[in-house]
């Protein structure tokens, strides 16, 4: 019971501080002391302690008080970006974005600008969970990660952003594949082809491209568009011959007496000339 009471007192003290009374229960003392009586370093150190002991929500509150009481100071600048980190660890991504954006608005050339930009990108990226959900956050993550890469190219954050950008890009391709498969199973071949075409044209560097080419073979054969199916198979055979997707496409086409060679004129023959022959004009 005593432990519960102690935690309750801390919560009440934090609530009072947020509303502007500026009084916190401080470790090592039985009485509350006005925050205004403490220097920035003391409050900042308490915030760091809360973060280290896995209390990111409290840490964010303390870092916020540093910025409130000592705005535009070195401690205030550092506290602002650390508040973004604390919110992020707490899973409060919207608040993390707000703190990171505020830092970038006030200190665009500050020493922590690259880190603030990275935290902003992470606040979008870490909300990407599965391909079944709306991908608006994925687009926002890609944009924010690109800004880290372009604005701070020589930092460790840029290197990490490149890896995350590729994963987010692959995630978008996965969404197109999921929808394409849905249409294909229901024999909505034109709609399925549209989705698989997006993967082949716009997401060529992702892991989903070979499967997209196989699904195009399936869809075009179902529609009786043999030339398009053969051309998709030719691209698949040239670039992804060692994959099971190629083996399935080979079996489908040769089983109908067809070769995996480009034929006719279509958007796929354009892709074939560009990717295989290097004919871009």
RODO-2510 file (C-alpha; in nm, 4 decimals, decimal comma):
residues 281
     n   res          X          Y          Z
     1     x     0,0000     0,0000     0,0000
     2     x     0,2846     0,2344     0,0828
     3     x     0,4396     0,1761    -0,2577
     4     x     0,1129     0,2636    -0,4303
     5     x     0,0852     0,5849    -0,2299
     6     x     0,4361     0,6836    -0,3254
     7     x     0,3652     0,6350    -0,6943
     8     x     0,0419     0,8301    -0,6622
     9     x     0,2277     1,1237    -0,5072
    10     x     0,4741     1,1240    -0,7987
    11     x     0,1922     1,1241    -1,0543
    12     x     0,0204     1,4122    -0,8764
    13     x     0,3466     1,6049    -0,8579
    14     x     0,4064     1,5568    -1,2305
    15     x     0,0530     1,6715    -1,3095
    16     x     0,1033     1,9883    -1,1072
    17     x     0,4226     2,0643    -1,2943
    18     x     0,2566     2,0250    -1,6342
    19     x    -0,0194     2,2677    -1,5412
    20     x     0,2373     2,5320    -1,4601
    21     x     0,2757     2,5221    -1,0822
    22     x     0,6344     2,4136    -1,1342
    23     x     0,6678     2,1854    -0,8307
    24     x     0,8064     1,8322    -0,8456
    25     x     0,8771     1,5709    -0,5808
    26     x     1,2550     1,5417    -0,5989
    27     x     1,4570     1,2326    -0,5105
    28     x     1,6409     1,2440    -0,1787
    29     x     1,4021     1,4819    -0,0027
    30     x     1,0718     1,4615     0,1771
    31     x     0,9369     1,7951     0,0563
    32     x     0,8566     1,9267    -0,2847
    33     x     1,0809     2,1994    -0,4190
    34     x     0,9905     2,4601    -0,6806
    35     x     1,1355     2,3750    -1,0169
    36     x     1,2217     2,7390    -1,0660
    37     x     1,4722     2,7046    -0,7814
    38     x     1,6697     2,4406    -0,9714
    39     x     1,9184     2,5009    -1,2464
    40     x     1,8722     2,3537    -1,5928
    41     x     2,1382     2,0868    -1,5420
    42     x     1,9623     1,9431    -1,2357
    43     x     1,6277     1,9085    -1,4106
    44     x     1,7971     1,7700    -1,7209
    45     x     1,9805     1,5090    -1,5137
    46     x     1,6520     1,4014    -1,3534
    47     x     1,5034     1,3637    -1,6998
    48     x     1,7970     1,1486    -1,8081
    49     x     1,7527     0,9322    -1,4993
    50     x     1,3868     0,8768    -1,5785
    51     x     1,4791     0,7802    -1,9354
    52     x     1,7499     0,5414    -1,8191
    53     x     1,5109     0,3753    -1,5723
    54     x     1,2519     0,3190    -1,8436
    55     x     1,0149     0,6006    -1,7585
    56     x     1,0059     0,7808    -2,0945
    57     x     0,6780     0,9589    -2,0245
    58     x     0,8182     1,1214    -1,7094
    59     x     1,1423     1,1923    -1,8898
    60     x     0,9536     1,3783    -2,1629
    61     x     0,7806     1,5893    -1,8979
    62     x     1,1087     1,6835    -1,7288
    63     x     1,2801     1,7619    -2,0586
    64     x     0,9829     1,9793    -2,1443
    65     x     1,0266     2,1704    -1,8202
    66     x     1,3907     2,2368    -1,9033
    67     x     1,2849     2,3926    -2,2318
    68     x     1,0037     2,5883    -2,0646
    69     x     1,2178     2,7329    -1,7870
    70     x     1,5368     2,7819    -1,9891
    71     x     1,4260     2,8515    -2,3480
    72     x     1,6931     2,9083    -2,6131
    73     x     1,9658     2,7989    -2,3730
    74     x     2,2014     2,5137    -2,4560
    75     x     2,0176     2,2969    -2,2043
    76     x     1,6835     2,3950    -2,3536
    77     x     1,7978     2,3040    -2,7048
    78     x     1,9293     1,9668    -2,5936
    79     x     1,6186     1,8997    -2,3860
    80     x     1,3919     1,9578    -2,6843
    81     x     1,5482     1,6876    -2,8967
    82     x     1,5695     1,4553    -2,5962
    83     x     1,2014     1,5126    -2,5355
    84     x     1,1381     1,3894    -2,8910
    85     x     1,3415     1,0767    -2,8128
    86     x     1,1497     1,0204    -2,4879
    87     x     0,8130     1,0499    -2,6575
    88     x     0,9287     0,8110    -2,9272
    89     x     1,0354     0,5493    -2,6733
    90     x     0,6994     0,5883    -2,5047
    91     x     0,5240     0,5161    -2,8340
    92     x     0,3744     0,8654    -2,8495
    93     x     0,4793     0,9223    -3,2097
    94     x     0,2665     1,2303    -3,2696
    95     x     0,4242     1,4111    -2,9730
    96     x     0,7677     1,2921    -3,0841
    97     x     0,7064     1,4493    -3,4248
    98     x     0,5942     1,7720    -3,2596
    99     x     0,9111     1,8033    -3,0501
   100     x     1,1411     1,7101    -3,3379
   101     x     0,9707     1,9547    -3,5734
   102     x     0,9884     2,2307    -3,3131
   103     x     1,3628     2,1746    -3,2771
   104     x     1,4099     2,1922    -3,6535
   105     x     1,2051     2,5118    -3,6749
   106     x     1,3961     2,6853    -3,3960
   107     x     1,7438     2,5403    -3,4602
   108     x     1,7664     2,4266    -3,8242
   109     x     2,1462     2,4380    -3,8132
   110     x     2,1834     2,3149    -3,4543
   111     x     2,4264     2,0394    -3,3687
   112     x     2,1378     1,7994    -3,3087
   113     x     1,9489     1,8890    -3,6279
   114     x     2,0455     1,5640    -3,7996
   115     x     1,9278     1,3610    -3,5012
   116     x     1,6020     1,5582    -3,4792
   117     x     1,5426     1,4969    -3,8502
   118     x     1,6095     1,1276    -3,7974
   119     x     1,3704     1,1081    -3,5013
   120     x     1,1063     1,2779    -3,7132
   121     x     1,1511     1,0114    -3,9802
   122     x     1,1434     0,7328    -3,7223
   123     x     0,8154     0,8637    -3,5826
   124     x     0,6615     0,7687    -3,9170
   125     x     0,8721     0,4631    -3,9936
   126     x     0,8079     0,2860    -3,6645
   127     x     0,4334     0,3054    -3,7230
   128     x     0,4633     0,0901    -4,0350
   129     x     0,3515    -0,2521    -3,9198
   130     x     0,1788    -0,4659    -4,1824
   131     x     0,0889    -0,4421    -4,5484
   132     x    -0,2808    -0,4700    -4,4730
   133     x    -0,3122    -0,1181    -4,3370
   134     x    -0,3275     0,2189    -4,5092
   135     x     0,0114     0,3116    -4,6486
   136     x    -0,0063     0,6879    -4,5986
   137     x     0,2448     0,6632    -4,3134
   138     x     0,4796     0,4690    -4,5387
   139     x     0,4840     0,7507    -4,7924
   140     x     0,5462     1,0018    -4,5144
   141     x     0,8254     0,7848    -4,3772
   142     x     0,9886     0,7659    -4,7210
   143     x     0,9751     1,1429    -4,7582
   144     x     1,1171     1,2048    -4,4114
   145     x     1,3922     0,9452    -4,4562
   146     x     1,4862     1,1005    -4,7900
   147     x     1,5258     1,4373    -4,6185
   148     x     1,7684     1,2864    -4,3674
   149     x     1,9702     1,1329    -4,6505
   150     x     1,9768     1,4522    -4,8575
   151     x     2,0256     1,7061    -4,5781
   152     x     2,2743     1,5091    -4,3674
   153     x     2,4470     1,2703    -4,6102
   154     x     2,7672     1,2222    -4,4102
   155     x     2,6071     1,1200    -4,0822
   156     x     2,5321     0,7834    -3,9265
   157     x     2,1652     0,8795    -3,9425
   158     x     2,1810     0,8990    -4,3211
   159     x     2,3311     0,5513    -4,3402
   160     x     2,0576     0,4123    -4,1193
   161     x     1,7958     0,6021    -4,3184
   162     x     1,9124     0,4431    -4,6437
   163     x     1,8471     0,0961    -4,5022
   164     x     1,5087     0,1967    -4,3639
   165     x     1,4180     0,3689    -4,6898
   166     x     1,4778     0,0466    -4,8806
   167     x     1,2643    -0,1491    -4,6331
   168     x     0,9821     0,1059    -4,6506
   169     x     1,0023     0,1036    -5,0298
   170     x     0,9760    -0,2746    -5,0253
   171     x     0,6789    -0,2404    -4,7920
   172     x     0,4907    -0,0306    -5,0466
   173     x     0,5587    -0,2883    -5,3157
   174     x     0,4228    -0,5523    -5,0801
   175     x     0,0987    -0,3579    -5,0519
   176     x     0,0605    -0,3519    -5,4310
   177     x     0,1268    -0,7258    -5,4431
   178     x    -0,1320    -0,7976    -5,1766
   179     x    -0,4013    -0,6102    -5,3690
   180     x    -0,2920    -0,7667    -5,6983
   181     x    -0,3181    -1,1171    -5,5555
   182     x    -0,6642    -1,0354    -5,4223
   183     x    -0,7832    -0,9377    -5,7691
   184     x    -0,6083    -1,2304    -5,9349
   185     x    -0,7770    -1,4864    -5,7097
   186     x    -1,1122    -1,3352    -5,7960
   187     x    -1,0321    -1,3366    -6,1685
   188     x    -1,0335    -0,9606    -6,1977
   189     x    -0,7362    -0,9870    -6,4282
   190     x    -0,7214    -0,6303    -6,5587
   191     x    -0,7224    -0,4899    -6,2049
   192     x    -0,4578    -0,7412    -6,0977
   193     x    -0,2342    -0,6547    -6,3937
   194     x    -0,2540    -0,2877    -6,3024
   195     x    -0,1137    -0,3581    -5,9545
   196     x     0,1596    -0,5940    -6,0723
   197     x     0,2602    -0,3443    -6,3382
   198     x     0,3159    -0,0811    -6,0685
   199     x     0,5574    -0,3180    -5,8942
   200     x     0,7512    -0,3944    -6,2128
   201     x     0,7703    -0,0326    -6,3292
   202     x     0,8023     0,1600    -6,0016
   203     x     0,9489    -0,0923    -5,7574
   204     x     1,1972    -0,2827    -5,9734
   205     x     1,4631    -0,2946    -5,7004
   206     x     1,2389    -0,4599    -5,4412
   207     x     1,2118    -0,8263    -5,3503
   208     x     0,8598    -0,8431    -5,4952
   209     x     0,9499    -0,7944    -5,8615
   210     x     1,0040    -1,1606    -5,9585
   211     x     0,6699    -1,2667    -5,8123
   212     x     0,4993    -0,9724    -5,9853
   213     x     0,6363    -1,0957    -6,3193
   214     x     0,5058    -1,4481    -6,2540
   215     x     0,1627    -1,3107    -6,1635
   216     x     0,1652    -1,1127    -6,4863
   217     x     0,2323    -1,4340    -6,6779
   218     x    -0,0643    -1,5940    -6,5028
   219     x    -0,2981    -1,2995    -6,5587
   220     x    -0,2051    -1,2477    -6,9247
   221     x    -0,2411    -1,6184    -7,0022
   222     x    -0,5842    -1,6133    -6,8400
   223     x    -0,6817    -1,3294    -7,0734
   224     x    -0,5322    -1,5040    -7,3762
   225     x    -0,2659    -1,2326    -7,4185
   226     x     0,0152    -1,4674    -7,5088
   227     x     0,2721    -1,2122    -7,6268
   228     x     0,2556    -1,0185    -7,2992
   229     x     0,2847    -1,3412    -7,0998
   230     x     0,5902    -1,4506    -7,3001
   231     x     0,7565    -1,1135    -7,2550
   232     x     0,6991    -1,1149    -6,8782
   233     x     0,8482    -1,4624    -6,8714
   234     x     1,1502    -1,3442    -7,0729
   235     x     1,2243    -1,0652    -6,8224
   236     x     1,1818    -1,3078    -6,5368
   237     x     1,4141    -1,5602    -6,6966
   238     x     1,6830    -1,3025    -6,7687
   239     x     1,6950    -1,1437    -6,4230
   240     x     1,5584    -1,4070    -6,1840
   241     x     1,6332    -1,7452    -6,3380
   242     x     1,7353    -1,9016    -6,0050
   243     x     1,4058    -1,8177    -5,8317
   244     x     1,1029    -2,0461    -5,7903
   245     x     0,8973    -1,7715    -5,9585
   246     x     1,0871    -1,8329    -6,2807
   247     x     1,0432    -2,2078    -6,2512
   248     x     0,6653    -2,1660    -6,2161
   249     x     0,6497    -1,9271    -6,5116
   250     x     0,8611    -2,1623    -6,7224
   251     x     0,6265    -2,4506    -6,6447
   252     x     0,3185    -2,2429    -6,7273
   253     x     0,4491    -2,1180    -7,0612
   254     x     0,6252    -2,4276    -7,1884
   255     x     0,3264    -2,6344    -7,0792
   256     x     0,1312    -2,4458    -7,3456
   257     x     0,4059    -2,4807    -7,6026
   258     x     0,5224    -2,1216    -7,5563
   259     x     0,8750    -1,9876    -7,5289
   260     x     0,9961    -1,7280    -7,2796
   261     x     1,0893    -1,4636    -7,5352
   262     x     0,9744    -1,1065    -7,5913
   263     x     0,6958    -1,0823    -7,8447
   264     x     0,4737    -0,8093    -7,9826
   265     x     0,4659    -0,4509    -7,8581
   266     x     0,3508    -0,3652    -7,5078
   267     x     0,4668    -0,1874    -7,1944
   268     x     0,6562    -0,5075    -7,1086
   269     x     0,8564    -0,4998    -7,4306
   270     x     0,9588    -0,1459    -7,3397
   271     x     1,0750    -0,2741    -7,0000
   272     x     1,2602    -0,5585    -7,1719
   273     x     1,4456    -0,3239    -7,4059
   274     x     1,5358    -0,0894    -7,1227
   275     x     1,6391    -0,3424    -6,8600
   276     x     1,7824    -0,6190    -7,0761
   277     x     1,9207    -0,4339    -7,3767
   278     x     1,9804    -0,0931    -7,2199
   279     x     1,7762     0,0813    -7,4900
   280     x     1,6337     0,3813    -7,3042
   281     x     1,5401     0,5962    -7,6017
***
